[in-house]
Amino acid sequence: MERKLASIQKVSMIEPIANADAIEVARINGWQCVVKKGEFAPGDLGLFLEIDSVPPDVTAFQFLWQRRPKEGEVAEITPRPTSFRVRTMKLRGVLSQGVLLPLGEFDFAEVSEGDDMTALLQVEKYEPPIPLGMGEFRAHFPGFVPKTDEMRVQSVPEVLDEMRGLPYAATLKCDGTSATFCIDPRDNEFHACGRNLSILQGDSLYWRIARKYEIEGVLRRSPNFAIQGEICGPGIQKNRLGLKELELFVFNLYDIENARYLDSADARNWLNENGLTPVEIVETGEAFAHSLESLLAMAEGKYPGTNSEREGIVIRPLRETQSAILAGRLSFKAISNRFLLKESE
């Protein structure tokens, strides 16, 4: 399921903010964001930009990055900063995630709740800077392995009903850079990949990890498997786990031949037998019963042995399950709001 960075959403509730005369809270789908008072009423439709969306540099969005002029100053029009993205913020002590804009500011034809406006408005997804030492391009990402990505639970709160009652595990989301390792069944070549590319052999962090864990040898013994995990350590995303050297934490084991992920227990057993570290389990249970609020609360915490806010958690059933809502694997993430607020400082 593709993420709707810009979409038409209906306001389900408007709530006041204490000691605020000009702003209030609008609740939409699984999100909440601060809006101008009186701009929306329950039932109204608006254009919603999710966090991490990068709108185009056009008049309708320029207010997002322009500095507010002081009294007597003329508003200065500046181009969108290259680092700009919609972020989580706190306004008057209230969490605001995303931007909700009245439809009257846009020349849309007839629209309905849920319509995806990402492509029409040319809204892009923010991508963090590529880590140093990524390496040189070898080939495009292998088409026989799914890319690593998870939907945020606030974007698809309906998945909570699909999860309801299933045995599940919530695992720690490590803050690093995604890596995939596999052997191409067409030519028997070993690949070390970043999020979008296969990397040429050399001294990149992907190949250093491959050598450290002898991943090619591991996969030669099980060539139908692809290993996907997070590389964390010095020089990557502020090294919030406080590691002294690069390490790999595996979150997926994919069976290429049968085009399926292994169930949690089977994957963990195989990883342990082959000297690889699976991601840490934060919570497991026999029957999923969490609400959106309790998942977001669970997402918060510190990485073990550090004062760094952890990024969040990933929730999956213990046995691989297909999701009608996600049109694929039942798997989603809850990102810590404390982590997001720290990021926006």
C-alpha positions in Angstrom: 0.0 0.0 0.0 1.4 3.4 -1.0 1.5 6.0 1.6 -0.8 9.0 1.0 1.4 11.9 1.7 -1.4 14.3 0.6 -5.0 13.3 0.9 -8.6 14.5 1.4 -9.6 13.8 5.0 -12.7 14.5 7.0 -12.6 16.3 10.3 -14.1 13.9 13.0 -13.8 16.3 15.9 -12.7 19.8 16.9 -11.3 20.3 20.4 -10.3 23.6 22.1 -6.7 24.3 23.4 -6.4 25.8 26.8 -5.4 29.4 26.9 -5.4 29.6 23.0 -7.6 32.2 21.3 -6.5 31.6 17.7 -6.0 27.9 17.4 -7.7 24.6 18.1 -7.2 20.8 17.5 -8.7 19.0 14.5 -8.9 15.2 14.6 -8.8 13.3 11.3 -8.4 9.6 10.7 -5.7 8.6 13.2 -4.0 11.9 13.3 -4.5 15.3 15.1 -3.2 18.6 14.0 -3.5 22.2 15.1 -5.6 24.5 12.9 -6.9 28.1 13.0 -9.9 28.5 15.2 -13.1 28.4 13.2 -11.4 27.2 10.0 -13.0 23.7 10.2 -16.1 22.1 11.7 -16.7 18.4 12.3 -17.6 16.8 9.0 -15.6 19.3 6.9 -13.2 18.0 4.3 -9.7 19.4 4.0 -6.3 18.7 2.4 -4.1 16.8 4.8 -0.3 16.7 4.5 1.2 13.9 6.6 4.5 14.4 8.5 7.6 13.8 6.4 5.8 15.1 3.3 7.6 17.7 1.2 5.1 20.0 -0.7 6.2 21.7 -3.9 7.4 25.3 -3.8 4.2 27.0 -4.9 2.2 29.8 -3.3 -0.4 27.6 -1.5 2.3 26.0 0.6 4.9 28.8 1.0 3.5 29.9 4.4 4.9 26.6 5.8 8.5 27.8 5.5 8.2 31.6 5.5 9.2 33.5 8.6 6.4 35.5 10.0 7.1 39.2 9.5 7.2 41.4 12.6 4.9 44.4 12.8 5.9 46.9 10.1 8.0 44.4 8.1 7.2 43.3 4.6 6.8 39.5 4.2 9.9 38.0 2.6 9.3 35.3 0.0 12.0 32.7 0.2 12.4 29.4 -1.7 11.6 26.2 0.1 14.7 25.1 2.1 16.1 21.8 0.8 15.8 20.3 4.3 12.1 21.3 4.7 9.5 18.7 5.6 6.3 18.6 7.5 7.2 17.7 11.1 5.6 16.8 14.4 5.4 20.0 16.5 4.0 21.1 19.9 1.9 24.3 19.9 0.7 25.6 23.2 1.6 22.2 24.7 -0.6 20.3 22.2 0.9 17.8 19.7 0.3 18.7 16.0 1.1 16.1 13.4 0.7 17.2 9.8 -1.0 20.2 8.1 -4.7 20.5 7.4 -5.7 23.1 4.8 -9.2 24.3 3.6 -10.2 23.0 0.2 -11.1 26.5 -0.9 -7.4 27.3 -1.2 -7.1 24.8 -4.1 -8.7 24.5 -7.5 -9.8 20.9 -7.1 -12.5 19.2 -9.1 -15.0 17.1 -7.0 -13.2 15.2 -4.3 -14.1 12.6 -1.7 -12.8 11.5 1.7 -9.6 9.4 1.3 -8.7 10.6 -2.2 -5.0 10.5 -2.7 -3.7 13.9 -3.9 0.0 13.1 -3.7 0.8 12.8 -7.4 -1.5 15.6 -8.4 0.1 18.1 -6.1 3.6 16.7 -6.6 4.1 16.1 -2.9 7.2 14.0 -2.2 8.4 12.0 0.7 11.3 13.3 2.8 14.3 11.0 2.6 17.0 11.4 5.3 20.5 12.2 4.1 22.4 9.2 2.7 24.9 8.0 5.3 28.6 8.5 4.6 30.2 5.4 3.2 27.2 4.2 1.3 29.3 3.0 -1.6 28.9 3.1 -5.4 25.9 2.1 -7.5 26.0 -1.5 -8.7 22.5 -2.2 -9.8 18.9 -1.3 -9.0 17.3 -2.9 -6.0 16.5 -6.6 -6.7 13.0 -7.0 -7.9 12.5 -10.4 -6.3 12.7 -9.0 -2.8 10.2 -6.5 -1.4 11.6 -3.2 -0.3 11.6 -2.4 3.4 8.8 0.0 4.4 6.0 0.1 7.0 2.9 2.2 7.2 2.4 4.3 10.3 -0.6 3.1 12.3 -2.1 6.7 12.3 -2.4 6.5 8.5 -4.3 3.2 8.6 -5.9 2.9 12.0 -8.3 0.2 10.5 -5.4 -2.3 10.7 -6.0 -2.5 14.4 -9.2 -4.3 13.8 -7.4 -6.7 11.5 -4.9 -7.4 14.2 -7.5 -7.8 16.9 -7.2 -11.1 18.7 -4.2 -12.4 16.9 -1.0 -13.6 18.6 1.5 -10.8 18.0 4.9 -9.2 18.7 5.9 -5.6 18.9 9.6 -5.2 18.1 12.0 -2.3 18.6 12.5 0.0 15.6 16.2 0.7 15.5 17.2 4.1 14.2 19.8 3.4 11.5 19.9 2.6 7.7 18.0 -0.2 6.0 20.0 -3.0 4.4 19.1 -6.1 2.3 21.3 -9.1 1.6 20.5 -11.7 -1.0 21.7 -14.1 -3.7 20.2 -13.4 -7.1 18.6 -16.8 -8.2 19.1 -15.8 -11.9 22.9 -15.5 -11.8 23.9 -16.7 -8.3 25.4 -13.3 -7.5 25.5 -12.0 -3.9 24.1 -8.5 -3.4 24.5 -6.1 -0.5 21.8 -3.4 -0.8 20.7 -0.1 0.7 17.1 1.0 0.7 16.9 1.5 -3.1 20.1 0.2 -4.7 22.5 -2.7 -4.8 26.0 -1.4 -3.8 29.2 -2.2 -5.6 31.6 -4.3 -3.5 34.1 -2.2 -1.5 34.4 -0.6 1.9 30.9 0.7 2.2 29.0 0.2 5.4 26.8 -2.5 3.7 29.8 -4.5 2.6 31.6 -4.1 6.0 28.5 -5.5 7.6 28.4 -8.3 5.1 32.0 -9.3 5.9 31.6 -8.8 9.7 28.7 -11.3 9.8 29.9 -13.5 6.9 26.5 -13.0 5.3 27.4 -14.3 1.9 28.5 -17.6 3.4 25.3 -17.8 5.4 23.2 -17.2 2.4 25.2 -19.7 0.2 23.9 -22.3 2.6 20.4 -21.0 2.3 20.3 -19.3 -1.1 16.5 -18.9 -1.1 16.5 -16.5 1.8 17.0 -12.7 1.8 18.0 -11.0 5.0 16.7 -7.5 5.8 17.7 -5.4 8.8 18.9 -2.1 10.2 22.6 -1.1 10.3 23.2 1.0 13.3 26.3 2.5 14.8 28.9 5.4 14.6 28.2 7.8 11.8 24.5 6.7 11.2 21.5 8.8 12.4 23.4 10.2 15.4 24.1 6.7 16.7 21.2 6.8 19.1 21.8 3.2 20.2 25.2 4.3 21.5 27.1 1.5 19.7 30.9 1.4 19.5 30.9 -0.3 16.1 28.5 -1.0 13.2 26.0 -3.7 14.0 23.1 -5.3 12.1 19.6 -6.0 13.7 17.5 -8.2 11.4 13.8 -7.6 11.1 12.9 -9.7 8.1 13.8 -13.1 6.7 12.2 -13.5 3.2 11.8 -16.7 1.3 12.5 -15.8 -2.3 11.4 -19.0 -3.9 8.0 -19.0 -2.2 7.6 -15.2 -2.1 6.8 -15.0 1.6 8.2 -13.9 4.9 9.0 -16.4 7.5 6.9 -16.5 10.6 8.5 -14.8 13.7 9.6 -18.0 15.5 11.1 -19.6 12.4 13.0 -16.5 11.5 14.4 -16.0 14.9 15.5 -19.6 15.2 17.3 -19.4 11.9 19.0 -16.1 12.7 20.2 -17.3 16.0 21.6 -20.5 14.4 23.5 -18.4 11.9 25.0 -15.8 14.3 22.7 -13.0 13.3 20.9 -10.7 15.8 17.1 -10.3 15.4 15.5 -7.0 16.5 14.5 -6.9 20.2 11.0 -7.9 21.2 9.3 -5.1 23.2 6.1 -7.0 23.9 4.4 -10.2 22.8 0.9 -11.5 23.5 -1.6 -14.2 22.6 -4.4 -11.8 21.6 -3.8 -8.3 20.2 -6.0 -5.8 22.0 -4.2 -2.5 21.7 -5.8 0.9 20.9 -4.0 3.6 18.8 -3.3 5.4 22.1 -1.8 2.5 23.9 0.5 1.6 20.9 1.8 5.2 20.7 2.4 5.0 24.5 4.3 1.7 24.0 6.4 3.2 21.2 7.9 5.7 23.7 11.0 4.9 25.7 14.8 5.0 25.6 17.2 2.7 23.7 18.7 0.3 26.2 21.7 1.8 28.1 21.2 5.3 26.6 19.3 8.5 27.1 18.2 8.6 23.5 14.5 8.4 22.7 13.8 5.3 20.7 12.2 5.7 17.3 9.3 3.4 17.9 8.0 -0.1 17.4 6.8 -2.4 14.6 3.8 -4.6 15.2 3.1 -7.9 13.4 1.2 -11.1 14.0 3.4 -14.1 15.1 2.3 -16.0 12.0 2.5 -14.1 8.7 -0.9 -12.8 7.7 -2.2 -10.9 4.7 -4.0 -7.6 5.2 -6.9 -6.5 3.0 -6.4 -2.9 4.1 -2.7 -2.8 3.3 -3.1 -5.0 0.2 -0.2 -7.0 1.4 1.6 -8.1 4.6 -0.1 -7.3 7.9 2.7 -5.2 9.4 2.8 -1.5 10.6 4.8 0.8 12.8 4.1 3.2 15.7 6.6 6.0 15.9 7.3 7.6 19.3 6.0 11.2 19.5 8.8 12.0 22.0 11.3 10.9 19.3 9.6 13.0 16.6 9.5 16.1 18.9 13.2 15.6 19.7 13.9 15.4 15.9 12.1 18.6 15.2 14.2 20.7 17.7 
